Amino acid sequence: MYIKAIAGEAAPVRVSSDGGEHPLWRRDRELYYLTPTDELVAVDLSRFEETKVPGARQRLFRIMLNEAIRDTYAPVDVAPDGQRFLMNVPDPSEPLVFIHGYEALLKKAR
C-alpha cells in the first residue's frame, strides 16, 4: 500500500510491507488498513507532512473475515478518536468481542 500527496510531484511512499486493503484515514494522524492475514494495522502519519516518511506500524488485532465480507464492503471503521472500532459482521449468531482501551493494553505489553 502506498500514499501520495494530491498536489506536487512527490513519488508515492510505501506504508505497508506485506500488502493491504480497505484503508481508513483518521484525519492527518493515522492510516489503518487490513493485511492479507486480516490483521488491522495502524500507521502513524502525524509527522508525514514534514518528514515524508511514515511513522511506526502497529498491528492492532486480527479480524475473522470471510470472502463475502472482504470482497463486498469495508469490514471495519474507526472512530475519530482512534479508540473504538466498528465491525461489520454478517452472522450475528457468532459472539462479538469488543476490546476497550487497547492502547493501554499495548503499552502494558511492551
C-alpha positions in Angstrom: 0.0 0.0 0.0 1.3 3.5 -0.9 0.3 7.0 -0.1 0.9 10.1 -2.3 0.2 13.8 -1.9 -2.5 15.1 -4.2 -0.5 18.2 -5.0 3.1 18.2 -6.2 5.4 15.8 -7.9 6.4 13.7 -4.9 6.7 10.0 -5.6 4.3 7.6 -3.8 5.6 6.4 -0.4 5.2 2.7 0.7 3.4 2.3 4.0 2.8 -1.5 4.1 5.4 -4.2 3.8 3.0 -7.1 3.0 0.1 -5.6 1.1 -3.1 -4.2 2.4 -6.7 -3.3 1.6 -9.6 -1.3 3.0 -7.6 1.8 4.0 -9.1 4.1 6.6 -7.8 7.6 7.4 -8.1 9.1 10.9 -7.6 12.7 10.0 -4.0 13.5 9.5 -2.8 11.2 12.3 -3.1 7.6 11.3 -3.8 5.3 8.4 -5.5 1.9 9.2 -5.6 -1.0 6.8 -6.1 -4.7 6.7 -3.2 -7.1 5.9 -3.7 -10.2 3.7 -3.9 -12.1 7.0 -6.8 -9.9 8.2 -4.9 -8.0 10.8 -5.8 -4.4 11.4 -2.6 -2.2 11.2 -2.2 1.4 12.2 0.5 3.6 10.6 1.5 6.8 12.4 1.3 9.7 9.9 1.4 12.6 12.4 4.8 13.8 11.1 4.4 12.7 7.5 3.8 16.2 6.1 7.2 17.4 7.4 9.3 14.2 7.1 7.7 12.5 4.1 8.3 9.2 5.9 5.5 7.1 7.5 5.9 6.5 11.2 5.7 3.2 13.1 3.4 0.5 12.0 1.4 -1.2 14.8 -0.6 -4.4 14.4 -3.7 -3.9 16.5 -5.8 -7.1 16.2 -6.9 -9.8 13.8 -10.4 -9.8 12.3 -12.0 -13.1 11.3 -13.3 -12.4 7.8 -14.9 -14.5 5.1 -14.6 -13.8 1.4 -18.1 -12.3 1.1 -17.2 -9.6 3.7 -13.7 -8.9 2.3 -14.9 -8.5 -1.3 -18.2 -6.6 -0.7 -17.7 -3.8 1.7 -15.3 -2.3 4.3 -15.3 -4.7 7.3 -14.1 -2.2 9.8 -14.4 1.5 10.6 -12.6 3.6 13.2 -14.0 6.3 15.5 -12.5 9.8 15.1 -10.6 9.4 18.4 -8.9 6.2 17.2 -10.1 4.4 20.4 -13.1 2.5 19.1 -13.8 0.3 16.1 -17.0 -0.7 14.4 -17.0 -4.2 12.8 -19.4 -5.2 10.0 -20.4 -8.8 10.8 -22.9 -10.6 8.6 -23.7 -13.5 11.0 -24.9 -12.3 14.4 -25.0 -15.8 15.7 -21.3 -15.7 16.4 -20.2 -13.8 19.6 -18.6 -10.4 19.2 -15.7 -9.4 21.3 -15.0 -5.7 21.9 -11.7 -4.5 23.3 -12.0 -1.2 25.2 -8.7 0.7 25.9 -6.5 -1.4 23.5 -3.8 1.3 23.6 -3.4 0.9 27.3 -3.2 -2.8 27.0 -0.5 -2.5 24.3 1.6 -0.2 26.4 1.5 -2.7 29.3 2.6 -5.5 27.0 5.7 -3.5 25.9 
